[in-house]
Amino acid sequence: MNNFYQLLQRIKNDPVLYLSKPSITCLHLFLMGYLSTRSEIVSDREGKELDGFQNWIQAREKTNLSLSWANIILRRHLVENCAFFEFFELFEQFLKEKDSREIPNENEDNSHLISQPSNRRPRTLYEFLEWIKHRPGMYLGYSSITRLEMILRGYDLARRELGIPLDEQEREFASFQSWIQNKYEIKSGQSWGKIILFFSIDEHEAFTKFFELFEEYLNCHKSDGDKFPALIQ
C-alpha cells in the first residue's frame, strides 16, 4: 500500500495523535491541509485514491447537494466519531469497487485539495494564514479554530514528510504554543486551539481571537527588526 493509505490507517488507529479526537470533520480538514501542501510543493498525486470518492458517496446516498464527502457521511450519523469510523469502512468498500471497475470522475469535486495559483512559489505559513483569515468559508467551511488547527496540522505533516526544513516563520509559529500557555497560565499539554477555545464563547469567537492573539504574539517579537510581518488587516 502507498503512503497515503498507510497514513489513513495510522489516523484510524490513533486519531488522537493526529486529530486530537476521532472526528470526520477534523479528518477532512487535516487531509485538505496535507494534500494541498504536498500538491503545491512536489506536484505529486498523493491521495489519488480519493479520486471518485466524492461522486461515489453522492451516488450511494442519492444526493445532489453541494456537500463534501465528510458532510454527507456526517449527515447520516450526526455524531462526529461515528461518522469518522464509518468513513474508513466506506473508503475500503469504495477501493474494492474501484479495483473491480472504473469509477467515473466526471464533475469530480476536488474540494479535498486547495488550488494554488500557477507559476508561483509555494505559500509560506503566514500567507496561508492570511488566506484563511480573509476567506474562512473557502478553506474551512466556516470560521472555526478547530478547523483552522486541523488544516495547519495537515500542512505541517506534509512538509515534514517531504523533509522541508522549518523556515523562519514556522520556527516562530512553533513558539506560539508556549506563549499561549504562558498567557493563560495553562500547565497542561492542551493545544493552542483548545486553550483559545476554552476561553472563548464558541468556535467563531475563538477563530477571531486566534488572529488577535497571533498579532499580539508577533508584536512581542518585533524587537528583532520586524522579521515577522503582521498579518494583513
VODRENDO-434228 format. One record per residue (C-alpha): residue in three letters; x, y, z. Coordinates in steps of 0.1 Angstrom, whole numbers, padded with zeros to 4 digits, always signed. Each point is the difference from the previous one (the first is absolute). Example, Ala and Ser with C-alpha at 12.3 -4.5 7.8 and 13.67 -1.06 7.14 Angstrom:
// residues 2
ALA+0123-0045+0078
SER+0014+0034-0007
This chain:
// residues 233
MET+0000+0000+0000
ASN+0012+0035-0007
ASN+0008+0028+0025
PHE-0035+0016-0001
TYR-0018-0032+0008
GLN+0025-0007+0028
LEU-0006+0035+0014
LEU-0037-0006+0001
GLN+0005-0033+0019
ARG+0022+0018+0025
ILE-0026+0027+0005
LYS-0027-0027+0004
ASN+0020-0019+0026
ASP+0011+0031+0019
PRO-0023+0030-0008
VAL+0010+0018+0032
LEU+0036+0003-0012
TYR-0009+0016-0033
LEU-0034+0017+0007
SER-0003+0002+0038
LYS-0033-0020-0004
PRO-0018-0023-0024
SER-0019+0025-0021
ILE-0008-0002-0037
THR+0000+0038-0002
CYS+0035+0001+0015
LEU+0011-0028-0024
HIS-0013+0019-0030
LEU+0017+0033+0009
PHE+0033-0018+0009
LEU+0000-0018-0034
MET-0007+0033-0018
GLY+0030+0016+0016
TYR+0022-0031-0006
LEU-0009-0007-0036
SER-0001+0036-0012
THR+0035+0007+0015
ARG+0015-0031-0016
SER-0016+0009-0033
GLU+0014+0035-0001
ILE+0035-0010+0011
VAL+0007-0032-0021
SER-0031-0001-0023
ASP-0004-0037+0009
ARG-0032-0021-0001
GLU+0000-0009+0036
GLY-0036-0006+0010
LYS-0010-0011-0034
GLU-0019-0028+0017
LEU-0026+0026+0008
ASP-0007+0006-0037
GLY-0036-0009-0006
PHE-0009-0004+0037
GLN-0021+0032+0001
ASN-0021-0011-0029
TRP-0002-0036+0014
ILE-0013+0014+0033
GLN-0025+0022-0017
ALA-0013-0028-0022
ARG-0002-0024+0030
GLU-0020+0025+0020
LYS-0020+0012-0030
THR+0007+0036+0006
ASN+0009+0029-0022
LEU+0006+0024+0029
SER+0032+0020-0002
LEU+0015-0017+0030
SER+0035-0015+0006
TRP+0002-0037+0005
ALA+0007+0007+0036
ASN-0033+0020+0004
ILE-0019-0026-0019
ILE+0012-0028+0024
LEU-0006+0022+0030
ARG-0036+0006-0010
ARG-0006-0037+0004
HIS+0011-0001+0036
LEU+0000+0036+0014
VAL+0028-0012+0022
GLU+0036+0008-0009
ASN+0017-0031+0013
CYS-0025-0025-0015
ALA+0004+0018-0034
PHE+0037-0002+0004
PHE+0001-0038+0004
GLU-0026-0005-0027
PHE+0022+0020-0025
PHE+0027-0028+0002
GLU-0026-0027-0006
LEU-0014+0019-0030
PHE+0034+0008-0013
GLU+0010-0037+0000
GLN-0032-0009-0018
PHE+0007+0028-0025
LEU+0035-0013-0007
LYS-0012-0035-0006
GLU-0026+0012-0025
LYS+0026+0023-0016
ASP+0023-0030-0004
SER-0027-0020-0017
ARG-0013+0026-0023
GLU+0007+0035-0012
ILE-0018+0026+0021
PRO-0007+0032-0021
ASN+0017+0032+0011
GLU-0022+0024-0020
ASN-0008+0031+0019
GLU+0022-0013+0028
ASP-0001+0023+0030
ASN+0036+0006+0010
SER-0009+0019+0031
HIS+0026-0021+0018
LEU+0026+0020-0018
ILE+0006+0038+0003
SER+0010+0014-0034
GLN+0032+0019-0002
PRO+0005+0028-0025
SER+0023-0012-0028
ASN+0035+0012-0006
ARG+0007+0011+0036
ARG+0021-0012+0028
PRO-0016-0021+0027
ARG-0019+0020+0026
THR+0016+0009+0033
LEU-0017-0008+0033
TYR-0009+0036+0006
GLU-0014+0004-0035
PHE-0021-0031+0005
LEU-0013+0015+0033
GLU-0009+0032-0018
TRP-0020-0018-0027
ILE-0019-0019+0027
LYS-0006+0031+0021
HIS-0016+0019-0029
ARG-0018-0029-0016
PRO-0008-0025+0028
GLY-0031-0013-0019
MET+0022-0010-0030
TYR+0026-0019+0020
LEU-0018-0012+0032
GLY-0037+0001-0009
TYR-0006+0026+0028
SER+0020+0018+0026
SER+0012-0026+0025
ILE+0032-0002+0020
THR-0001-0038+0001
ARG-0003-0002-0038
LEU+0029+0025-0003
GLU+0022-0021+0023
MET-0008-0032-0020
ILE+0009+0015-0034
LEU+0032+0014+0015
ARG+0008-0035+0014
GLY-0003-0015-0035
TYR+0021+0028-0014
ASP+0027-0007+0026
LEU+0000-0038-0005
ALA+0003+0003-0038
ARG+0031+0023+0003
ARG+0016-0023+0026
GLU-0006-0031-0022
LEU+0016+0018-0029
GLY+0031+0008+0021
ILE-0004+0038-0003
PRO+0019+0018+0027
LEU-0020+0025+0022
ASP+0003+0035-0013
GLU+0001+0031+0022
GLN-0038+0004+0001
GLU-0005-0037+0009
ARG+0026+0002+0027
GLU-0017+0031+0014
PHE-0034-0015-0001
ALA+0013-0031+0019
SER+0005+0023+0030
PHE-0036+0012-0001
GLN-0011-0031+0020
SER+0021+0009+0030
TRP-0009+0037-0003
ILE-0037-0009+0002
GLN+0006-0023+0030
ASN+0019+0027+0018
LYS-0026+0027-0008
TYR-0029-0021+0013
GLU+0021-0017+0027
ILE-0007-0034-0013
LYS+0023-0028+0011
SER-0017-0029-0017
GLY+0009-0012-0035
GLN-0031+0014-0017
SER+0006+0014-0035
TRP-0002+0037-0007
GLY-0033-0006-0018
LYS-0016-0017+0030
ILE+0013+0026+0024
ILE-0014+0029-0020
LEU-0033-0018-0005
PHE-0003-0006+0038
PHE+0003+0038+0006
SER-0025+0008-0028
ILE-0038-0001-0004
ASP+0001-0023-0031
GLU+0021-0011-0029
HIS-0006+0032-0020
GLU+0011+0023+0028
ALA+0030-0022+0006
PHE+0009+0002-0037
THR-0001+0038+0001
LYS+0019+0001+0033
PHE+0027-0022-0014
PHE+0010+0026-0025
GLU-0002+0028+0026
LEU+0023-0021+0023
PHE+0023-0009-0029
GLU+0004+0037-0008
GLU+0008+0007+0036
TYR+0025-0029+0000
LEU+0017+0014-0031
ASN+0002+0034+0015
CYS+0018-0014+0029
HIS+0028-0012-0024
LYS+0003+0032-0020
SER+0031+0011+0019
ASP+0020-0022-0024
GLY-0006+0025-0028
ASP-0035-0010-0012
LYS+0012-0033-0014
PHE-0035-0013+0004
PRO-0025+0024-0016
ALA-0035+0001+0014
LEU-0028-0015-0019
ILE-0019+0022-0024
GLN-0029+0018+0017
